[in-house]
Amino acid sequence: MTVKEFKNLEQPLPSFSPELRSLWWDFKGNWDMAHAEVDQLPGKSAAKVHAYLHRKEGDDWNADYWYRRAGVSRPLVSLDDEWEDLLLDFLQTS
């Protein structure tokens, strides 16, 4: 699936991981649903998306906590670029 195809979906696919569902909800403008998808999940992949969401929210302290849990540093790219990088990573592994 391409980024364009992902963006054109009317709803997330049943086969999507919680991380992909979260990115879909975020793209559609529903931060709360995006956050709910990854809020209680363990693991570094969910932590990466969780960190991105808090960075987008403007809560850098909380975002940095989740970046540390993911084992990565806060990226020095735009939010749009981070979203697309995350999406491509998760599409590749799904």
Buried (B, 14 or more C-beta within 10 A) or exposed (E): EEEEEBEEEEEBEEEBBBBBBBBBBBBBEEBEBBBBBBEEBEEEBBBBBBBBBBBBEEEEEBBBBBBEBBEEEBBEEEEEEBBBBBBEEBBEEE
